[in-house]
Amino acid sequence: MKVTLISIPVRDQEQAFRFYTEKLGFIKKLDTPLEGGNRWLTLVSPEWQDGPELLLEPAPNHFEPSKVYQDALMEAGIPYTQFDVDDVQKEYDRLIGLGVEFSMKPTEMGTVKVAVFNDTCGNNIQLVETL
């Protein structure tokens, strides 16, 4: 058994697509039209194109419990998921330069360094560097 797809809820798929590709650097893997103007829209890391796909899931627009959960995580400041990076400070500086808003600057926590940003689509995302 292995993980091949990870879903992240987004309020606007097109806005999420632009943010995750233009700011974070992911690349499009699949973009298939679905009913109601939705898309099966997946992204992958350019460094790991055969790795897990990130599905930009429009669930909060169609399933109220998903929206409530997403809102509760945001209000509590809890990240929805995390992305590993080689250098949190370098990625933080790059993303700040692109206008990304962080709620937590790079902070050492034991054996990791973390930072948390808003993905503009309803989620806090945590960057993690193993020290």
QUIKAKA-V127535 format. One record per residue. N is the residue number from 1. SS is DSSP state (alpha for helix, beta for strand, coil for the rest). BURIAL is # if it has 24 or more other C-alpha atoms within 12 Angstrom, else .. D_LAST is the distance of its C-alpha to the last C-alpha in whole Angstrom. Layout:
N:SS:BURIAL:D_LAST + N:SS:BURIAL:D_LAST
This chain:
1:coil:.:29 + 2:coil:.:26 + 3:coil:.:25 + 4:coil:.:26 + 5:beta:.:27 + 6:beta:.:25 + 7:beta:.:27 + 8:beta:#:27 + 9:beta:#:30 + 10:coil:#:31 + 11:coil:#:34 + 12:coil:#:35 + 13:alpha:#:34 + 14:alpha:#:35 + 15:alpha:.:33 + 16:alpha:#:30 + 17:alpha:#:30 + 18:alpha:.:31 + 19:alpha:#:27 + 20:alpha:#:25 + 21:alpha:#:27 + 22:alpha:.:27 + 23:alpha:#:24 + 24:coil:#:22 + 25:coil:.:23 + 26:coil:#:24 + 27:beta:#:27 + 28:beta:#:30 + 29:beta:#:31 + 30:beta:.:34 + 31:beta:.:36 + 32:beta:.:39 + 33:beta:.:41 + 34:coil:.:42 + 35:alpha:.:45 + 36:alpha:.:45 + 37:alpha:.:43 + 38:coil:.:40 + 39:beta:.:38 + 40:beta:#:36 + 41:beta:#:33 + 42:beta:#:30 + 43:beta:#:27 + 44:beta:#:25 + 45:beta:.:22 + 46:coil:.:23 + 47:coil:.:20 + 48:beta:.:21 + 49:coil:.:25 + 50:coil:.:26 + 51:coil:.:23 + 52:coil:.:24 + 53:beta:#:26 + 54:beta:#:25 + 55:beta:#:29 + 56:beta:#:30 + 57:beta:#:32 + 58:coil:#:35 + 59:alpha:#:35 + 60:alpha:#:35 + 61:alpha:.:38 + 62:coil:.:40 + 63:coil:.:39 + 64:alpha:.:39 + 65:alpha:.:37 + 66:alpha:#:34 + 67:alpha:#:35 + 68:alpha:.:35 + 69:alpha:.:31 + 70:alpha:#:30 + 71:alpha:#:31 + 72:alpha:.:30 + 73:alpha:.:27 + 74:alpha:#:27 + 75:alpha:.:29 + 76:alpha:.:27 + 77:coil:.:24 + 78:coil:#:22 + 79:coil:#:20 + 80:coil:#:22 + 81:beta:#:19 + 82:beta:#:16 + 83:beta:#:15 + 84:beta:.:12 + 85:coil:#:11 + 86:coil:.:9 + 87:coil:.:9 + 88:alpha:#:10 + 89:alpha:#:12 + 90:alpha:.:14 + 91:alpha:#:15 + 92:alpha:#:16 + 93:alpha:.:18 + 94:alpha:.:20 + 95:alpha:#:21 + 96:alpha:#:22 + 97:alpha:.:24 + 98:coil:.:25 + 99:coil:.:26 + 100:coil:#:24 + 101:coil:#:24 + 102:beta:#:21 + 103:beta:#:21 + 104:beta:#:18 + 105:beta:#:16 + 106:beta:#:12 + 107:beta:#:11 + 108:beta:.:9 + 109:beta:.:9 + 110:coil:.:8 + 111:coil:.:5 + 112:beta:.:5 + 113:beta:#:7 + 114:beta:#:10 + 115:beta:#:14 + 116:beta:#:17 + 117:beta:#:20 + 118:beta:#:24 + 119:coil:#:25 + 120:coil:#:28 + 121:coil:#:29 + 122:coil:#:29 + 123:coil:#:25 + 124:beta:#:22 + 125:beta:#:19 + 126:beta:#:16 + 127:beta:#:13 + 128:beta:#:9 + 129:beta:#:6 + 130:beta:.:4 + 131:coil:.:0
